[in-house]
Amino acid sequence: MQTPRCSICGHVRDEKTGDADVPPGTAFEDPSDDWRCPVCLAEKSRFTPFVSPLARPGL
């Protein structure tokens, strides 16, 4: 499963738990484009897909 991770500070946004002013269950695409990282205030465009090595099958 891929999750969005901030390329500036490394914050991983979890759709299950939500973030700052984004309620749980909200898809990453849903908040407006002016949404920012709650840790470093990076723009939404600075988030990249991330797959945790712990989530990979066979480990």
KOLDRENNU-959350 format. One line per 3 residues: number of its first residue (from 1); their letters; for each residue x, y, z of N, C-alpha, C, O. Coordinates in nm, 2 decimals. Example, Ala and Ser with C-alpha at 12.3 -4.5 7.8 and 13.67 -1.06 7.14 Angstrom:
2
1> as> 1.32 -0.57 0.78 1.23 -0.45 0.78 1.32 -0.33 0.78 1.42 -0.33 0.85 | 1.28 -0.22 0.71 1.37 -0.11 0.71 1.29 0.00 0.79 1.34 0.11 0.80
This chain:
59
1> mqt> 0.08 -0.12 0.00 0.00 0.00 0.00 0.09 0.13 0.00 0.18 0.14 0.08 | 0.06 0.22 -0.09 0.13 0.34 -0.10 0.06 0.45 -0.01 -0.06 0.46 -0.01 | 0.14 0.53 0.06 0.09 0.64 0.13 0.17 0.76 0.09 0.29 0.75 0.05
4> prc> 0.11 0.88 0.09 0.18 1.00 0.06 0.28 1.04 0.17 0.25 1.04 0.29 | 0.41 1.07 0.13 0.51 1.11 0.22 0.57 1.25 0.18 0.60 1.27 0.06 | 0.58 1.34 0.27 0.64 1.47 0.24 0.79 1.45 0.20 0.86 1.39 0.28
7> sic> 0.83 1.51 0.09 0.96 1.49 0.05 1.06 1.59 0.12 1.18 1.58 0.10 | 1.00 1.68 0.20 1.08 1.78 0.27 1.11 1.72 0.41 1.23 1.71 0.45 | 1.01 1.68 0.49 1.04 1.64 0.63 1.01 1.50 0.66 1.05 1.45 0.76
10> ghv> 0.95 1.42 0.56 0.93 1.28 0.58 0.80 1.24 0.64 0.78 1.12 0.66 | 0.72 1.34 0.67 0.59 1.31 0.73 0.50 1.22 0.64 0.49 1.25 0.52 | 0.45 1.11 0.69 0.37 1.02 0.62 0.22 1.05 0.66 0.18 1.04 0.77
13> rde> 0.14 1.08 0.56 0.00 1.10 0.58 -0.08 0.97 0.58 -0.08 0.91 0.47 | -0.15 0.94 0.68 -0.22 0.82 0.69 -0.37 0.85 0.68 -0.43 0.92 0.76 | -0.43 0.80 0.57 -0.57 0.83 0.55 -0.66 0.77 0.66 -0.77 0.83 0.68
16> ktg> -0.62 0.67 0.72 -0.70 0.61 0.83 -0.71 0.69 0.95 -0.82 0.70 1.01 | -0.61 0.77 0.98 -0.61 0.85 1.11 -0.63 1.00 1.08 -0.67 1.07 1.17 | -0.62 1.04 0.96 -0.63 1.18 0.93 -0.51 1.26 0.97 -0.41 1.21 1.00
19> dad> -0.52 1.39 0.95 -0.41 1.48 0.98 -0.46 1.62 1.01 -0.56 1.67 0.95 | -0.41 1.69 1.11 -0.44 1.83 1.14 -0.59 1.85 1.12 -0.67 1.81 1.20 | -0.62 1.93 1.01 -0.76 1.96 0.99 -0.83 1.87 0.89 -0.93 1.90 0.83
22> vpp> -0.77 1.75 0.86 -0.83 1.66 0.76 -0.88 1.54 0.84 -0.80 1.47 0.91 | -1.01 1.51 0.84 -1.07 1.40 0.92 -1.02 1.26 0.87 -0.99 1.25 0.75 | -1.03 1.16 0.96 -0.99 1.03 0.92 -1.08 0.98 0.80 -1.20 1.02 0.79
25> gta> -1.02 0.90 0.72 -1.10 0.84 0.60 -1.09 0.93 0.48 -1.15 0.90 0.38 | -1.03 1.05 0.49 -1.02 1.14 0.37 -0.91 1.10 0.28 -0.79 1.09 0.33 | -0.94 1.08 0.15 -0.83 1.04 0.06 -0.74 1.16 0.04 -0.78 1.28 0.06
28> fed> -0.61 1.13 0.01 -0.51 1.24 -0.01 -0.55 1.34 -0.12 -0.52 1.46 -0.11 | -0.62 1.29 -0.22 -0.66 1.38 -0.33 -0.77 1.47 -0.29 -0.79 1.58 -0.36 | -0.85 1.44 -0.18 -0.97 1.52 -0.15 -0.94 1.66 -0.09 -1.01 1.76 -0.13
31> psd> -0.85 1.68 0.00 -0.83 1.82 0.05 -0.78 1.91 -0.06 -0.72 1.87 -0.16 | -0.82 2.04 -0.05 -0.79 2.13 -0.15 -0.64 2.14 -0.18 -0.56 2.09 -0.10 | -0.60 2.19 -0.30 -0.46 2.20 -0.33 -0.38 2.30 -0.25 -0.26 2.29 -0.25
34> dwr> -0.45 2.38 -0.17 -0.37 2.47 -0.08 -0.35 2.40 0.06 -0.29 2.47 0.15 | -0.39 2.27 0.08 -0.35 2.20 0.20 -0.20 2.19 0.21 -0.14 2.17 0.11 | -0.15 2.19 0.33 0.00 2.19 0.35 0.03 2.08 0.45 -0.05 2.04 0.53
37> cpv> 0.15 2.04 0.45 0.20 1.94 0.55 0.19 2.00 0.69 0.23 2.11 0.71 | 0.13 1.93 0.78 0.11 1.98 0.92 0.24 1.99 0.99 0.24 2.06 1.10 | 0.35 1.93 0.95 0.48 1.94 1.02 0.56 2.05 0.97 0.61 2.14 1.05
40> cla> 0.59 2.06 0.84 0.68 2.16 0.78 0.61 2.26 0.69 0.68 2.35 0.64 | 0.48 2.25 0.67 0.41 2.34 0.58 0.44 2.33 0.44 0.41 2.43 0.36 | 0.50 2.22 0.39 0.53 2.21 0.25 0.40 2.19 0.17 0.30 2.15 0.23
43> eks> 0.40 2.23 0.05 0.28 2.23 -0.04 0.25 2.08 -0.06 0.33 1.99 -0.06 | 0.12 2.06 -0.09 0.07 1.92 -0.12 0.15 1.86 -0.24 0.17 1.74 -0.24 | 0.19 1.94 -0.33 0.27 1.89 -0.45 0.40 1.83 -0.41 0.46 1.76 -0.49
46> rft> 0.45 1.85 -0.29 0.58 1.80 -0.24 0.57 1.66 -0.18 0.67 1.60 -0.14 | 0.45 1.61 -0.18 0.43 1.47 -0.13 0.45 1.37 -0.24 0.40 1.39 -0.36 | 0.51 1.26 -0.22 0.54 1.16 -0.31 0.49 1.02 -0.26 0.48 1.01 -0.14
49> pfv> 0.46 0.93 -0.35 0.42 0.79 -0.30 0.53 0.72 -0.22 0.65 0.73 -0.26 | 0.49 0.66 -0.11 0.59 0.59 -0.03 0.53 0.45 0.01 0.41 0.44 0.05 | 0.61 0.35 0.00 0.58 0.22 0.05 0.67 0.18 0.16 0.79 0.17 0.14
52> spl> 0.62 0.16 0.28 0.71 0.12 0.39 0.77 -0.01 0.37 0.70 -0.11 0.32 | 0.90 -0.03 0.39 0.96 -0.16 0.38 0.90 -0.26 0.47 0.90 -0.38 0.44 | 0.84 -0.22 0.58 0.77 -0.32 0.67 0.64 -0.37 0.61 0.59 -0.47 0.66
55> arp> 0.58 -0.30 0.52 0.46 -0.34 0.46 0.47 -0.43 0.34 0.37 -0.49 0.29 | 0.59 -0.46 0.30 0.62 -0.54 0.18 0.60 -0.69 0.22 0.65 -0.73 0.32 | 0.54 -0.76 0.13 0.52 -0.91 0.16 0.66 -0.98 0.16 0.75 -0.94 0.09
58> gl> 0.67 -1.08 0.24 0.79 -1.16 0.25 0.90 -1.11 0.34 1.01 -1.17 0.35 | 0.87 -1.00 0.42 0.97 -0.95 0.51 0.92 -0.99 0.65 0.99 -0.95 0.75
